[in-house]
C-alpha cells in the first residue's frame, strides 16, 4: 500500500510540475513585454523583475525568447559600452510590440475571467480544501 501511495504522490507531483511549467511558459512573452514597456532594460533586469514576481527564468530560456520577439518586430535593442566587461544589449519595445502587448493584456484578462468563472461555478477551491 505504501508503494502505491508513493507512486501516486510522485506521479501527481510530476504532472503538476510539468503543467505549472507549461502555464508559466505560456505567459512569458506577456511578462517580458510588460517589463520592457516601462523602460529600456538589460537582460539581467528582465530576469530580476521576473524573479521578484516569482517567475524564475534562466538565461537559456530568456535569450531565445528575446531573439524571437526581436525578429517578430516586437522588440528592438541597442548596444551600450560597459564600464566593466563587454558591451551590453538594451532592449526596448517597439510600437508593434506595444500594440501586441495590449492585445495580450486583453486576452489575459479574458482568460483570467473565464478560468475564475469556471472554478467558482464548479467550487474547485471548496472541493480541494
Phi, psi and omega in degrees: 000318180302318180296322179294317179298315178298318180300310181294323178299311181296313182299312180294319180297317180295319179293320178297316180297318179295315181295317178298318178298319179294321178297317180296317179300325181295337182251004183298316179303313180302313182293317181296313179297325177297319179294316184286336180302322185292320182191167175295134186223155174268153184306321180293332175294320178297312180301319180295315178299317179295320179296317179298331178272007180067028172251086184285120180230140179263160181303323181296341175267320186292310187298316176298325179292318176298319179297317180295317178297322178293315180296333177277359178081014182269339178229157167226172179212164174222151178267141176226133178298141179258146177288336178222105178105194184288166177301153181250146178261120178254130184261144172222153181278144177269174176299319177296324178294321178295316178297319178296319179298318179297322177294317177299320181298315178297315179299319180297313180297320176297318180294315179300317180297315181296315180294318179298318180298315180294315182292326177290314181302321184264008178052041183300310182298321179297317182291329181288321183287000000 
